[in-house]
Amino acid sequence: MKISLWLSVALIAAGIVFPTYRLAQVARAS
């Protein structure tokens, strides 16, 4: 198991999920 692999996957997932969640919040608020 490579820690760097899991770290990169987590960073990519966060980079996708967080902007989408924030966008949904802004769209819902306005």
LODRENZA-925590 format. One record per residue (C-alpha): x negated, y negated, z; residue number from 1; residue in three letters. Coordinates in steps of 0.001 Angstrom, whole numbers, plus 500000, padded with zeros to 6 digits. Last residue first. Layout:
<kolmars>
+--------+--------+--------+-----+------+
:   east :  north :     up : pos : code :
+--------+--------+--------+-----+------+
:      X :      Y :      Z : NUM :  ala :
...
+--------+--------+--------+-----+------+
</kolmars>
This chain:
<kolmars>
+--------+--------+--------+-----+------+
:   east :  north :     up : pos : code :
+--------+--------+--------+-----+------+
: 529623 : 467338 : 495579 :  30 :  ser :
: 529053 : 469621 : 498591 :  29 :  ala :
: 529570 : 472850 : 496652 :  28 :  arg :
: 527112 : 471860 : 493935 :  27 :  ala :
: 524554 : 470840 : 496556 :  26 :  val :
: 524954 : 474112 : 498443 :  25 :  gln :
: 524775 : 476180 : 495261 :  24 :  ala :
: 521613 : 474359 : 494196 :  23 :  leu :
: 520055 : 475019 : 497596 :  22 :  arg :
: 520875 : 478730 : 497338 :  21 :  tyr :
: 519474 : 478926 : 493807 :  20 :  thr :
: 516338 : 477005 : 494783 :  19 :  pro :
: 515809 : 479355 : 497792 :  18 :  phe :
: 516474 : 482643 : 495992 :  17 :  val :
: 514082 : 482348 : 493052 :  16 :  ile :
: 510949 : 481015 : 494749 :  15 :  gly :
: 511727 : 483227 : 497759 :  14 :  ala :
: 511786 : 486304 : 495514 :  13 :  ala :
: 508510 : 485245 : 493876 :  12 :  ile :
: 506867 : 484674 : 497260 :  11 :  leu :
: 508121 : 488007 : 498593 :  10 :  ala :
: 506849 : 489859 : 495517 :   9 :  val :
: 503466 : 488131 : 495826 :   8 :  ser :
: 503233 : 489076 : 499504 :   7 :  leu :
: 504249 : 492678 : 498845 :   6 :  trp :
: 501510 : 492988 : 496241 :   5 :  leu :
: 498953 : 491216 : 498422 :   4 :  ser :
: 499648 : 493661 : 501262 :   3 :  ile :
: 498676 : 496591 : 499084 :   2 :  lys :
: 500000 : 500000 : 500000 :   1 :  met :
+--------+--------+--------+-----+------+
</kolmars>
